[in-house]
């Protein structure tokens, strides 16, 4: 039992990263019928932004301008890093939409999809060109404390990572379900052609969709950095693909679906790795996903859409 | 003139849909455009709503302003022209209330929105009973009511109506047209396109006849109703 619970805790943390990335994938696919294949790299950019913001804030704190107890300083740095990086990364996402995707709004979907692949490569190689090949070490903002309950060891980091991920997922879900802009997003997911007839600026909704998804990806990147502090420009590639799988599994445009599927993917990977040799992890995990998709081709949840997507 | 269309030309790729049509709608009028399937009726309304691009040389003037300077969402939000599209195009995944709230998206006058919603519910009490139901679960008639209601909430100056009679039983159709007449009496100008020529001409004060992208006839509704060519082509002899 303790063995199971221990892996459950690990799986929750691992799934958190997938969930936070998958939500952005799913939102963009839902609202704009677009596979934003650059999204994994936007997660990477978010992690790097988090690295620079937190390093900068720590340097600022070490000058002694504000003298706070160490624990308070670190917690404050983490919170500020999250907020600032989410805002900055949302601008990165909006820039990608404006420059990369908007000119192709009415182009064949395949063209938009390869645009995503190209933007992803540009972000990876651009990072390499500007920052050089050396890896970056994410500062340790949460000194690890381990609590052991009934043979299961839980670190404060894990609790924080899982907690923040769930909080952000639920908050975004509420925003999409209740706010006026969220309603506009759901309307666009159903029939984007007539959305302007409601007086809704489609471009603003598109920007907002990219911005929110990228903000969550930044949170994912920072939380990833606190758990696995080594950052490199290619870190978003495999994560991005797996989160894409989770987004489709969750159902088109469904935030809760993407969140649930992200956690599920985390569970499958962790449990496969504990039972089988870890080299077989992806093989078995994705075979399971294929079987699930065979029986639920539309994923778990998902926004319905109108078959009439033209005038 | 409230709305003036001059030399409106629209193409879909190589296919010319409108060959330079011109017409006007005055404030407070009900005007209809009748014509067969594929004549360009819906295209005309979509061009006014800025959902589709127009060819150079086309002119649309609304209330003294160049309408072509406004993108689609601003035509609704700033000029006050609402459009009930062909096939209603409700957001079937949203509730009746959400559809109406969305129609008020660009409006800031909370009291005015509340008043307009109440008006929609007083014209169509059935919608009030279904307020929290998904729009996709409504009957065809109720969906048409919601489509008109949505247009009423989104903008009040001009309503563009694309085939409001489509798919409706005759009695329901009468109800909808009666409601539209009331809406017009309160000051909303209506431009209607219809395949159901008799219904449209009985409802409107003036009409235009559109044939494969050209306006071929215009006149008062009663004159058109008595015109032998119109009778033969559109009123079943």
Interface residues (C-beta under 8 A of the other chain):
Chain A: X180 X183 X184 X186 X187 X189 X190 X191 X193 X194 X196 X197 X198 X199 X200 X201 X202 X303 X304 X305 X306 X308 X311
Chain B: X42 X46 X49 X50 X51 X52 X71 X72 X73 X74 X76 X77 X82 X83 X85 X86 X87 X89 X91 X92 X93 X94 X98 X101 X102 X103 X105 X106 X107 X136 X150 X154 X155
